[in-house]
Every structure is written in C-alpha cells, then in structure tokens.
Amino acid sequence: MIPGSRGLSHAPPRRLPPIVSRPSASEGPATPTVDPHDPPDPTSKTPALDPAPDAPAPESASSPTAPRTLRSRARGLFADTRPLQNLHFKRLWQANIITVIGAQITIITVPAQLWALTGSSLYVGLTGLFGLVPLVVLGLWGGAIADAFDRRKILLVTTLGLILTSGLFAAQALLQVRNVWVILGIFAAQQAFFAVNQPARTALIPSLVPREQLPAANALNMTVGQFGAIAGPLVGGALLPFLGFSLLYLIDTVCLLATLWAVLRLPAPKPEGAIARPGLRSILDGFVYTWKHKILLVSFAVDLIAMVFGMPRALYPQLADQSFGGPAQGGMEFAALSVAMALGALLGGIFSGWLGRVHRVGLAVLIAVGVWGLVVMGFGGATWLAGGRAMPWLAAAVAFMAAGGIADMISMVFRQTMLQGAASDAVRGRLQGVFLVVVAGGPRFADVAHGAAADVLGAPLTVVLGGALVVLGVAACGVLVPQFTRYRVGPGH
C-alpha cells in the first residue's frame, strides 16, 4: 500500500536521536518562509527552509497571514514541483515517465503471449510466482547492496540488465522460440534486476532533494507510476493486435534508454557508514534496526494490515459477474473495477500540493489507512446492494475504490517519507528492500486470503469484514504505539 502525530497528549513530540538527523550549527539560521510554488530567487544561494520558530514572517502577498489570491490557492492544490529544481532528480523523473509506460506494456504483453502459446491460465498464473520470488529474495539483498556500494553504479548495472532482458523478450518473440520456460526465465531475470534497482533508486532520493521536499518528490514519482499503470495497459492493449509481441517488447527496450541516460548523469555518492559486505548478516541487521525503531516497524505493519485485510482485487472477477451482472469472461464491469483505484491514485498525485505542508506524518498515515478501510467497507456494501444490477451501484463501487486509491497514495507518500527521513543513510537501502517486499508481497497474500474467505462467506461480506479489520487494526497501532502518531517531519524534527 499502496505510505504525524495524533493529539494524544499536548507535550512536545519525543525525538528519536538514533534515527532522526538534526541540523548542525554550521548550517546557520533558517531562511524566511517562501511560497513553495513560487520560482526560486536566482540571486539566493540558500535553499528555501521553514522559518525559525521565533522569526516573524514578512507581511507580503505570499505571507500565510496575508490574503491569498484565487490563483495562488489553486496553484497550491496541484503537485508541488520544487524537487524538479534539482537537475538530477528532474532527469530521473522525466525519464521515468517514458520508462514506466514501456514497463507496463511488457507487464501485459508477457501474460498475453503466454496465453497465446498455451491457452492455459495456469501458465499465465506462473508469472506471479516467477516474479514474486526474485522480488522477495533479491529485494532484501538488493537493499544490502545499496547500503554497501556506489548507488549510481548499482543503478547503471541494473538498468543495463533491464535493457538486456527486455531485448531478450523481443528476440524470443521475433525468432518465434515459442517456449514457455524461456519466457518465464527471462521474466524472472528481469524482476531480479528490478529488485536490486529499486532500493538503490529510492534510497538515493534523500541525497538529491532537501528533506522537507521528500513528500513532494515521492508524490511526483508515485503520480508517474500511476500514470504508467493506466496508460501502459491501454497503449499496449490497443497496439498488440497491430504490432505483435516483438515490437511491443522492443518499445520497452527503447524506453529504458531514457533511464540509462538519466543514470549516467547522476552524482556518485557512497552511502554514509556503508557496510563492508552485503550478506545475510547485513540483511538481519536491517531487520533488527527496524524492530528497535518502532516508528519504522509500525509503518510496515499498517501497510500489511491495509493490504492483507483490505485489498479486494482477487474478487473483482466474481463481483463484476455476480454483483453487477457482467459477463463471466470479463467486460466493462470488470475493467471499471480494475482501473478505479489507479485513477484515484493518479488524481491524488495531481492534486498533492498540500502534502508538503503536512508535518504530522504519523497521524496522516493512520488517518489515510483508516479512510482506506472505510471506503473498502463502502465498496463492499455497494456490491452487496447491487444484486446483479450494474447501475447505480457499479458507479458507487468505482467511486469508493477511486477514493481508496487517493487514500492509498497519501499513505504511501508519507510512509516512504518516514523511511527516507527517519532512517540513517547507512541502512536506508535495506529498509527500502523491506518496503519493496511488503509492497509486492502484501497484495499477493491478500489475493489468497480473500479468495479463501469468499468461498465461505461470499465476496461482498468478505470485502466488508476486511475493511472493518483494517479500521480496527490501524486504530490498534495508534493506541499501542503512540509515538507513531506523534512522529513529525519538518525543520528541527
């Protein structure tokens, strides 16, 4: 799931000295507040920071106490683009727009080719197994690698590996190899490169943008991801009958060259306090670090609660057929349910300008996940009341899941910000590896749990109860670990 402070006490939030960085005396005093959406002052050599607690804000049109124009208010609703002022981040982000579309094209082309070769859903389903195992195993190891070596070199090697595997996909289709195990083997290799690439890529972001811009940077990246999740399948599905498998794979190969170009121009910082050797011991050290720092532990726990209990995607075919009267082999009802969450997350990313102004990120995570549980309950209620009729309940169900997509995006932005800001650079890669495993594994466990429960309770009741368990679980996290609700991100914290 798709990552604060709750007002349980009026005492100042307790700091976590082992994991929260503090400004040094050499950094000097904070600069006056500026509007985050105004262009930077070319004569200034100081990054924009929040003002010191006692520093008076100037009375100007951009001051929070002065009346704001309608244009300024509207500008504040849209995604905060300050991180794009960093040239290295901007290149990676722009390249990712191209690359993510190509990646999503491959994601739908592989199952389509397997189905065309075998006519068996069993072989198509094996892509889940061949993709999950490398993500789990190498995601953890890849995080340790990111904490030991130059992250730019890691990105360079793994991006070349992704280009190679994408090219192999194109070659086997062009040569008509027609071997299921060759396709699955290439797919597993591609996921292995991705599992090592992703922790290094995400752990690098705090070295590119200021800490107060991390929520905005994460929102920008996740918006691009959701855009690709929608555009890639639409483009790939439309072009597949005309271009065939080999050309679609080749499109992905060419798209990856954009990321290679951006990586080649990155700086090459080595992690602070880098481990000498990435291995099992270093991976276990990462788990121990997470266990000792409860804020990080709870950030993973709430995601697992939200996904395992609340993600109903495995029931979409049954709900589309039985609740909304769609065809058993899929149709518009199934498509609407499948795309609703991604559309909501995309809208949430577009209108994410306010996220950078939230400092109580722990509380924000709990609220977002709690809202996710409530909208899942609403979604289940709509499927229960539909009784085989598409309208108006299908529209209500789609609206609920779109709202869930917004809540999921907000939760992920803030949880990612906590991992990047609260953890020291020496363990940041390993924590990103754990994050990747949780994000990849949680929905798959949800598929199994929801499928088994629906056979006994029925799909609508399973969804409603799952949403209720999310609400109860996130409330328990807030009560049992109150320091999570008090966690803040901002200057001086």
Summary of the structure (lengths in Angstrom):
residues: 493
radius of gyration: 23.0
end to end distance: 25.5
largest distance: 70.5
contacts: 1754
relative contact order: 0.17
helix: 72%
strand: 0%
